Amino acid sequence: MTTFRIEPSHNARPADEREVILANPGFGRHFTDHMVSVLFDRDQGWHDPAVVPYGPITLDPATNFIHYGQAIFEGMKAYKHADGHIRTFRPMKNAERFRSSARRLAMPEIPAELFIESLVQLAAIDGDWVPADPEKSLYLRPFMFSTEVGLGVKPADAYQYLLIASPAGAYFPRGVAPVSVWLTPDYVRAAVGGTGEAKCAGNYAASLIAQAEASLHGCDQVVWLDAKEHEWVEEMGGMNLFFVFGTGDSARLVTPPLSGSLLPGVTRDSILIMARQDLGIPVAEEPISVDQWKRGAQSGEISEVFACGTAAVITPVGEVKSAQGAWTVADGGAGPITMRLRNALLGVQNGQDPDKHAWMFELA
Ligand SMILES: Cc1ncc(COP(=O)(O)O)c(C=O)c1O
């Protein structure tokens, strides 16, 4: 096992200050007292693993990633369970996705064991930052960027991996209140062969203008359509999408297939497994067109639509606006299958339900 150098912070927040933050953490606003750093260069490979005080990093203005964007990240959550242990959800999936994002951006792949050990190290030193409230969590943000200095366009020779953490309340402040979505006709998130499958910084920069367009149309979120025909539904903002066809015992779940331009969500994968194996709901990965969505919602064949991802877990989609008109999914509220899946997933994550699939990984 890798030995990490530990440099404790001299400015760690006192317990009372921390508790005030944990009472109302918001999302991504506050950070714990430490961070983990691991360096890479072509000669030494991965080296200098360290737990250091959270704080600014100094960069040469010619640092490669600022210009050419070799930067990837992950997002996961740690929960404090009633037995006092800190656990996270399926971290090997994030470790694998981080490696695959790195491959796509011609960056070095951090070994999964080192990635996991970085989470363990941060939980060991900043474990008091994991809220005990089952509605809250500690959001973990591993990321990596190139650090080589120089303006040549090429894969850099040096990189830094960092892990920071931020206590999190609800991602969408209105909780499970359904979101309204705008199907953008003007922008695409990703094309097959591009970087849509990678969790790289540039994908998010490219998404912001479409999110602003969604706001202009009075919608909470943007929904991405395929790059070629602008017809097939792909994702919603930073979340994957599910459609419920039918109701009650005849309900079945459909999600767009991983066509090469979607981010393969860990939550998406978990919902497919849970629905099929635990809840007996048939699932399918099938393309869904805008027209099918509109007609299905209008006829009642599509009874629920929801988005899923680590940050907000499961969020119902109520209203849709598009170049082809506007429609509402059922009564625009949170449907029963959406809520069943949401409760089932949250129950495992916050430790209140049995972990049948051994998805929870003990960090501390
Ligand atoms: C574009 C995009 N799609 C989907 C997801 C959902 O992935 P996960 O369930 O692994 O959080 C995310 C968040 O990571 C995302 O950024």
The ligand as a Gaussian input file, in Angstrom:
#p B3LYP/6-31G(d) Opt

LIG

0 1
 C      -22.922000      14.861000     -18.114000
 C      -23.272000      13.975000     -16.977000
 N      -24.126000      12.958000     -17.177000
 C      -24.462000      12.106000     -16.185000
 C      -23.940000      12.241000     -14.918000
 C      -24.350000      11.278000     -13.840000
 O      -23.270000      10.440000     -13.497000
 P      -23.163000       9.799000     -12.041000
 O      -24.419000       9.044000     -11.823000
 O      -21.958000       8.919000     -12.121000
 O      -23.006000      10.927000     -11.096000
 C      -23.045000      13.293000     -14.657000
 C      -22.458000      13.469000     -13.317000
 O      -21.422000      12.951000     -13.061000
 C      -22.703000      14.169000     -15.702000
 O      -21.859000      15.185000     -15.485000

